[in-house]
Every structure is written in structure tokens, then in C-alpha cells.
């Protein structure tokens, strides 16, 4: 379970009622997926190409972005990693770190399909090594949607997952605030993520079930595959259990 850090209200299913003269608030989302690291703890084997449940991790992340409602998605990684309508864009020079990857992907969003779209109000940022990417992405998008539709503006700049510490690369940010943070930072190569977003006002969602656990080692991959296999076996035994 991913638990919001604050109670969204006594009736979470009720739609907000705009007051007189209030402007309609529309939630829009783009997505950036980070897949350009060196995978040094995996001996250089690209994380994005590893499979869990028979699906590449990068494809799990792309599907998660779609499930969260992203209109356009860019993967910050090597060319040819994904197929249209998703595009990949490498930071220049390569291996410039996650902040450089975020900047390169944001710059590439206008080239992603559907073409001609204006920038979304929010941007989902995910690393490519999350076996539970879908649950995480949907929870973040739901929280951002709730913030968008709230009749009051609480001034938050983004929402991140928290598993005991803020997971800044498992987060959703207001696009304008992220652009401003990049402009303030200046040089992005090898910049720390904390230097980029540490000064932003972020709400946090408590990850009480470890869904933000990523894959850094072969042992992590083995555990993720075992968990996926158990879930598939349980689903086969009780195919209507999730209804």
C-alpha cells in the first residue's frame, strides 16, 4: 500500500465544487523515464533491458506512465531503446547523471507524440528500474490530480515517494517549478538531484510496502522476479480475486 501523508478529505470520491468565478483546473501530465545510467553494480548490464515477469523494466516504466495518464513520454537513455510514440533522448555527453537526463528528456518532449501538444502542467519522473512502477506512478498521478483539482492552492511544487527518505527520482513535479529549478542550477552534468529539487516544496507519500524498491544488484533482480512469479501464480489460482 502507498499511503498519502495527509488525509485527502472525508469523501475522497466526491468531485470538488468550484466556487463562483473559480477557474476550472485541468490535470495534465507528461513523463520522463531515466534509463541512461552505467549500471555499475550490475557489471554494466543495462537495467532497462532486464526483464521481470517477462517484460523489460523500461517497458514496465513506459506502461506505468501511460497508466498514470501521461500524454507524452520521453526515455532519457540510448537511442533505439523504445519504440514510437515514446522516444529516447541521450544527454550529451552520455552518463552525465540523472539531472542531465531529466534536462535532456524535458527538452525532447516537444518531439514526442502527439506532436504539437503544449507542455503538461505536471511531469512524472521515474527511474527505469522499478518493478512496481505502475502502482507508484498511478499513486503519484492521483496525488497530483487531487492537488490540481483542489479549490485551494497549497503551493506545493511536487510530490515524491518516501520510504524513510525522499525519493526525488520517483516523483511528480509541476513543470514550471522544475524548469525554474533547472534554470537556477545552471550546469546539469554530474549535478546532484538534491541540488536540483531539494529547495522545492514537496509533499511526500509514504511507501509502507516497499513499492519504491529498485533494482541495483543481481540479488535485487532475483527478488523482484521471485515476487513477480508468486504474484502471477496467485493470480492464476484466483483469476477473479482482484475484481
N, C-alpha and C positions, 0 to 999 in steps of 0.2 A: 504494500500500500504506500502511496505517496500522499503525505498529509500536508495540507496547506498550513502555513504558520499562523494564520488568523482565520476566525470563523467568517465565511463569506456572507452570512446572514441567516435569519431564521427560516427563510424559504428559498433555498438555492435554486429551485426550479422556476421561480417567478421572474418574469422579464421586468427590467427596470421601466418605470413610467416616467418619461421626460416631463419636466415642469414646463410652465408656459414660456415660450420663447427659447426653449433649450434646443441646441443643435443635435441632430442625430449623430450618434457615434458608431462608426463602422470599423469593425476589426479586419485588418488586412495583414498578411504575413508572407514574407519571403524566408528562405532558408539558406544557410551556409554550413557545409559539412567539411570538416577538416580531415584530410587524408594524405597529407604530404610529409609526415614525419619520417625519421630514419628507421624506426622500429629496432633500435639498437639492442634491446633486451630480447628480441626475437631473432637475433643474428642477421638483421637486415631484411627478413621476410616481410613484405608489405602487409600491414594489418588489414588494409582494406580488402585484400584478396582472400583472407582467411574465411572459412565457412563455419557457420553454426546452424545446425538444423538443415544443412544442405543449401544454405543461402549465404552469399558473400556478406561480410559485415558492412561494406559500403552500400550494398543494395538494401540491407535492413535499415540503414540510416536514411536512405532516399525514400523508402516506403514509409518510414516514420514521419518524415517531413510532409509527405502527401496526406497521411492520416491526420496530421495536425492542422491541415488546411493551407499549407504553403502554396502560393501561386507560382512562384519561380524558385528553382533550387540550383545552386552552384556548388560543385565539389572543389575544394582547394586541394589539388593533387595533380598527378601526372596526366598528360593527355591520353585520351582513349580509355580512361578508367570507367566511364559511364556512357550510356547512350542517350541521344535526344529523347525527350525535351530537356533533360538535365545536361549541363555542360560542365567540363572541368577546366580549371584555370590554375596554373602553377605560379607561385610567387617567383619573382626574378631578383636575385638568383635563387635557385632552389634551396630548400632546407633553411629558410630564413626564420623559422619559428611560427608558432600559431598566430601571433598578432599580424605578421606579414601575410599569412594565409588568409586571415579574415579580411584584411585590406584588399588583397587581390581578388577575392571572391566577391566582395561588395562592388568593386569596380566592374566586374564582369556581369553583374546581374542584368544590366540593360540588354546584353546579348543573349540571355536565356529566353526560352519560350515560356509563355506567349510574348512575342516581341511587341514593343510599343507600350508596355504596361508602365504606369508610374510606380515609383518606389513604394513598397508597402510601409505601413506605419510601424510595423514590428519586424524584427529579423530574429529567426531562431538560429542559434549556434550550437552545433553538435559535433563532437568528435566521432570518427568513423568506427570506433572500437567498442561500442555499447551494445551488448547482446539484447538488452531490454529497451532499445532505442524508442520503439513505438510508445510504450507506456510513459516513458519520460517526456517525449515530445508532446504527446496529447495533454499531459498534465500541465506542462508549461504553457501551451497554447490556450488551454482553458483558463488558466490564471490571467494571462494577458488579455483574453477576451473579456473576462469579468472586470478587469481594470478599465478597459476601453468603454464598456457599457455602463460603468458606474456613474451615477448622476453627479458625484463629486470627484474632483481631480485630486488624488493624493500625492501627486508629484513624483511618483516613482519613475526611475529611469529604466528599470528592468526587473526581471525575476530569475533567480537562479536556484538550482537544486542545492541542497545542503545535507551532506552525510556526516556532519561533525565539523566540516569546514565548507566554505562556499565553493561550489564547482562552477567557476566562471565560464568554462567551455561547455557547460551543459545548462544553457540559459536562453532566455529570450529578452531582447533589448528593444527599446524604442529606437527606430532607425536614426532619427535626428540626434539623439543623445550619443549614439555610438559614433556617428560621423563627427560630432563635435569632439568627442574624446580622441579620435584618431588625429584630428587636426591639431589638438593641443599637444599630443605626443610627438608629432613630427616623424622622426626616423622610426620605422617599424621593424626593421631587420633585427632579430635577436632581442626584441623588446619583451619585457615580462608582461604577462596578462594582467597582473596586479597593477602595473603602471598604467595600463590602458583603462581598466574598469574599476579599480579599487576605490576611486573617488566618486563613483556613481551611487545614487540611492537605489539600492536593490532590495526588493522583498525576497524572502527565502521560502522554499518549500522543503519541508523535512522529508528526507528519504529514509523511511523507517524499515524498509525491506531490502535495502541494498541494491535497488534497481539501477543506481548510477555506477555500479561496479564495472570497470572497463577491463580490457584485455591488454596487459603489458607483457605477460610471460607465457610460456607454453603451459605452465600449470593453470594459469587463468583460463586459457583456451580449453584445456581439458575439463575444467569445472563447468564452463559455460556449455560445452557440448553435452556433458552428463545431465545438466539441468534441463537443457532443451529436449534431450531424449526422454527424460522422465515425464516432462510435460506432454510430449507427443503421445507417449504410451497411455497416460491418464486420459487424454482426450479421446484416444481410440477406444478405451474401455467405456467411456461415458460421453458419447458424442453430443448429447443434449445437455450436458452438465453446465455449460456456460450460458444457456438460454434462460 
